[in-house]
Structure formats: structure tokens, C-alpha cells
Amino acid sequence: MLHLEWEPMANIGILTDIGNPSWHVGDDAIALSSFKQIKEAGHTPYLFTHDATRSQQLVPGANFLRSIEFPELPLEREEFFLSAQDFSDFRRNPVADGLAQVHHLDALIIGGGGSINSYFSRLLLERSLFAQYAKHIGLPVAISGQSVGPLLLGHEEQAVRRLFDSADLIGVRGPFSKKEAQKYTSKEIYVAHDDAICFSGVENLRGGDFIAGCFNDAHAAFPTSTSAALIAATLDRLSKATGLTTKLISHMADSAKQDQDVAFHEAIAQRMSTPVEVFNPAHPSQLVAALEGASLSVTNRFHQAVFAMTSAIPTLLLAPNLYANLRMADLLANLGLDPNWVLPEAALDAVESYQAIDQFVALANQISSHLQSRMPKLHTDTKRWWQQVIAMCTNNKADASSFVSTASPTLAAPEILAKLHTRYLGQLQLMEDATADHEYLARAWQLLESYERQIHALQAEKRLLSEQVETQQARIGYLYCREAELVQDPGARVGRFSYRQLKKIARVGALASRLKNRGH
């Protein structure tokens, strides 16, 4: 039970990842949902964005603050972060203006997303930096609906620890993220739903009209052409088994370039033998509307799974990497489904994958019924979590509790899916290790380049000093020769000595003037 006291309207900052050149439905839906929660609670939300003009199209009339842009190269990003988190001399801080925006807030929410990992270091470091500074000036800080891990490189673990140290309330979007988060803090970690869990309205949108698909070219298990061919074959098999057409709905793309999901969906469609439609929405609400009437969903994107499954649409989840597997497993656990329902994308190349697809189709109605049974709790869970977040932001006390209603029993995955999941999870781990090695090598290479630049700078300085020494030696040699001439010429030596003594007494001009006056 919450014990709330009346508080005046608060200015609450929400740090998500919006305003990028590439439209991303998941981040946009999270920002919209968080904005709505703060607004409905009677407070004023301030959304951080990379571009306020772009974000005005998403949330017209909203208040916007600037996100901090981090360098792309790993070492530069790390050095930038280290200098930016030094608040002792704020005038010299490279992002003082960006951090100063927090002064106008009463609280800061690190909004939901998959940001606490080394895949998106810039997002992790930005969140850690803002949280540290907010805590430094005494503001309450909440973390809401984040995925944590699975890849966190050693030099970025400290950023995670400081992020959690700065937070007064930490919510992650599943039990697997909680397990990862607990490695970096002794604080209580709460399991909550994804912040956009109710964006689709949490109502049964399932029909019998089409198969909804959404795919990211993850460049993981296979090259683009192979991935497109395997996904096309999967969709063709589903289409033939159900008699339904396919609708490919993009989640991320730069509208000016028509790249990412848009381009990958075109590549998939070209390889399909069954009817397919490609749809490119411009707003998250259009995407949700496009899902209505779907009988099945197939995706390797997290938020396609969120929107479909909270609409009672059975979804075949394909994990291209360990990061996707963790987020999907979190979602399944929160919805009372066995994590073995996730099929690693690499398994699409296996003969048994067809059996797994057939099993999924056979169990689709059972999955839909299970998802529908979870719906009444989703709104309640989300409401309770956001009451907790807002209570913390406004310095009210709220009772700690669980924010995901436990489902009982959990719907188990069929044996063939479980076997494929277990078999190919090891391959995902190997890919993860390779990703970590690549990141370390990129950082090490940049470090070597940095050392090389320092060596070149020192060599240039050495050359300059050598030239100065040579010049000085030449001058000393010249003066030595002049002194030698004076030693050999007594008259010159006496004259030189007298001149030096006169300089000690006064300037030559002044002395000459005095001698002239004496003559008069």
C-alpha cells in the first residue's frame, strides 16, 4: 500500500533514447508511455532528446532537454566520460552545459530500454553520468524498466556501479536482468515490466487475417543474404501451414535512407514464394494498429514481441544474439512463459527447425489463451510500479513490493524448441565472446594509436629541442671565438672590460650625456 502525501507539481526529467536520425519504435514507445505516466500523475515531464525538432513530431508541445553526445570511438568515449564525471571544477567540465539542465528538475528518471551494457556504451555512460550528477546535487533518481547485460566490459563495470549507487529506486524488466544487475550493487533490485508494456492497450487484437513479422539484420549468426533467405523460408512455411499472408512491419529505419528494417524486409520479401506486404509506419501508434488482426507474429525484435504478446498474439521469438535472448527471456518470464520458447536464429539452419515451427503453430491457440489470462494483471502491475516511481520522485514513501504478478503455472515450451534453445545457446555465447574480444581489440588498437600519436609528438618535441641545442651550441662557439680574439688583442680586451664596467654603472647614453654636461 502506498502512503502518499500531497506534493506540489514536480519537474521530472525522463532520459530515454529519442530524437535520433533513425526512427526506433521501442524507444519512442517507452518515452511516450513514461511521459503519459508523469503527466497523468499531475507532474511536468521533461524529455531528453538528441533532436528536439524530431521529437516534437513524436510528442507535440512537450518540454525537451538535450541529451549528451558521446564520441563514437571507444577510448575517446571512455576518456570523455572520465573527464565529464569530475564535478570538482564544474567550469572545466566538458559537458557542464548539458549537466546544468538537471538544475531545473526536481527528480530524474533513467527511462526504460536496453542501455545498461557494452553494446551501447554511449547510452550506458550517459545514464551513469546524469545519474551521478543528479545525485551530486541532491535530486532523487529512479531507474525504470532497464535490461542489464549480458555484455559488460571490465572498464565499463565501474560506470554501472556508479549508476546504481546514484539511484534511489532500481527497476529492471525481468528476472534475468535482475540477476545481472545484482552483480554490481547490494541494493534491492525490483522486477518490473517494460515501460511500454501497456502501449498497445493490452487488449486482445488477435484475428485470423495475417502473419506479422519484424526483423532486424543483426549481422550475427549469418551474413545478410543468408539471414534473409532463412527468415523467408520460415515465413513461407508458416504461410503454407496456416494459409495466411505475411505483413512485414518495420521498427527502425532512417526515413531519408530507407535502411535497416526497411531494407532488410525488402530483401526478405524478394526471397519469399508466398504473398507478402511490407509496411513502414511513421509512429508507434501506427505500428500497433498494423498488428490488429494478426493470427501469429514472428520476430527477432524485442518490442514487436512486447506489442504482439500483450495483444494475445502468439509470437515465435528468434534471438540473433545473447542480448536479444536475455531481453526475450525476461519478457517471457514476466508473462509466465518458459524462456525455452526463444529459438536462437542460428537454429533456422537446422533440419529440426521445421519441427519447432510446426509445434509453435500447433500450440498457437494455447499460447494466445495463456497470454490473454495475463492481461488483467499487466495494467495493475504497471500502475503500481509507476506509483512507486512517482512517490520516490516527489519524496513520498512507498512500500517496497513485487511489481510483476507471478503466473502459475508457467507455460512450458515443447521439447523440440527446448532442445534447440539449449543446443544453440552455446553458439550465442561464443558469438558473445567474439563480440567482447572485438570490443577489447578496438579499444586496445585505439590505445596503441594514442600512444603512437604521443610518441610522434615527443619525437617532434625532441627534434625542436635538438635544433635549439644546436643553435645554442653554435652561438656558444661563436662567443668563444670572439673571446679568444679579445684575449689575443690586449687593447680590445681592455676596451671590452671598460665597456662592461661602464654598463654596470649606467646606461651608455646617460653616461655620455653626463660627460657632455661636465665639458660645459
Phi, psi and omega in degrees: 000139179269139176248091186258139173246154182294135177228147175295162182303134182251149172268114187241120178277141179235112181264105174236194183241077181238167178085014177281160176302326178270122176291131182227110189299323182297309180295321179295318180294322177298313180298315179298316181295317180294317177304314181297318181298316180293317181298313182292338177278359176091016181246173183255113179276142174238118183264126172283139182213155175279339181204108184296327180297315177296317185288337175299329178290331180280313182229082182302135176080003181285161173271132184237146172238160184272132170288159176266128181268126180259150177300153181283321184288137188305310184292318178298320179298317181294314180295321178299315180297316182298319179287326183287334182271009173268104183262007185291323176235087189297332182295332181265358181291129184295341180237034182304318181296319179295316180291327182298340178300332182294338181300335183272000183258160173256345179196160180230132174248122170279102188293171186292166178147184178253061193255344186266075180194176181267001173291322183237066186303321183299323179289318178301311184293323178297316180294319178296317182295311180296320180295317179299316183290321178300317178293324180301323181262008171090019179271147171292143181230129176239142172250126185234130169058044179261149165267143182238125178082200358280345182265116173224113181284151187309316185287351179254356179295326179296325178296322178293315180301316181291327175298310180292324178298329183277346187270141175268341180212129183236118177237128178243161190262043173158162183293332180286323174293324178299317179299318178293316183296325185293346176290340189245001179202153175263000180290162176291130176250125181259140175269120177234175177276166170304142184296341179258018187300329182259010185298325182281358178096350181048064174218158184288107179257004186291137174224204180232031191268320188199174174255124180265127179234148175210128187219140176254135175281091189280351182051045185254271185288328186224159170292166186307312184297320180291316178301313181299319181292318181292319178293320177300318179295322178296315180294321177299318180296316178297318181297316180291327181287331185251343184076016183256153173276170182246140173240119178265120186244114184286149179244341184208130177186155169272114186300332180285333184255341184054049184253201176049239184302319183300310181294319181292321178296322177296320179295321178293312183301322180296337183262358181272148178256352179254162183300137182214144177238140178249126182234130182240093182289162180247356183208147180306325181295326177294324179293315179299318179298325181291339179283335187300129179096355179292142177270323180220161175226143176227131184199155166246013177255136186297310187284339169298319178295318179301308184294319183290313186288330175280001172249016178066025178263116179301135187231126173275113185265125178247122182258111179285339182206178184291330177298313177296320181299318180296313182294319179292321178296321175300313181298313180299317180298319180293335180261006177076034178240146179297131177301342179290354174292343178283127178255114176304135183301330179299336182287347180297340179276353181272148179300323183291347182299327179295322177296319180297318179297317179297321178296320178300314179298318182296329183261006186303315181295322178295318178298315181300317179297319179297314180297320179296325180293339181274343188302314183304331183277338186296315177298316181297313180301314182295318179299316182294320179297314182289332171298320178294315181298312183291324176299317178295318181296331183254019175061027172265160179266137177227140181289132176292143184197179172273143184242013173230118180291125183290132178269138178217127356276167175283138180281113184283149176281151176296157187302318183296321177294317180299319180295315179296320179300311182295316184296317187268353176296324177298323178294321177298323179294320177298319177296323179295317178298321178295321177297316179298316179299319179298317180295317179296318180295319178299318179293316180296319179297318179293325178296317178297319178297323178295315177298321180297319177296320179296319179297315179299320179295318179293322178295320178296319178295322178297317179298319179297315179296321179298318179296319179295319178296316179299317178298317181294319179296320179297320179293319178298318178298318179297313180296325178297317179297320179296319179296322179296321178297319180295322179297323181282344182243096184303319180299315179295324182294317180295316179299319180295319180295316180298318180299318180295321179293320178297323179297328178292327183283313184193170176293146184301319182297317180294319180295317179299322180295319180294318179298322180295318180295323179296325180297330178280000000 
